[in-house]
Amino acid sequence: MWSLTCVPVNVDNALYKFKPVFRCVQACHFWVFCWVLLALILDNGKGTLKELCQYMPPQLRYGTLMRMVRSGQWDGRRVGESEEP
């Protein structure tokens, strides 16, 4: 459905300020977060994680998304904050 295999540079640049929020380096939660946001933008449905998987590369399966959400290795409150530069 979608042929992107890496996060676009402009998306990476825009979201880079959130990278320190994600402390789990081994699981690359920051990159999974970027893919979830891209998929939410493209999805017309309810935005469930299972529906979002169709917009992500095949390597990112439903289990990967659930591990990121449940890990507790990131601070959801800080992601939701808007910081003025």
C-alpha positions, 0 to 999 in steps of 0.5 A: 500500500505504501512504499516508504521504508524509512522515515522522511527527513523532514518528519525526522527533523520536525520530531527530533526534539522529542527524541530525548523523551524515548529512553529505550535505545535498543528498541528504537522507540523514537522511530516507532513513534515517528511511524505511528504519527505518519500512519495516523496522518494517512489513516482514514479509519479509527486509528487503531494500532492494527489499522495503522500497521498497514501504513508501516514497513513490514518489519514493524508489526503489531507486536512492536507497536504494543511493546513500545506503548506498554514499555513505560520507557517513554514519558507520554506527558512530555510528548504531549507538551508543546514547547516554544523555541 
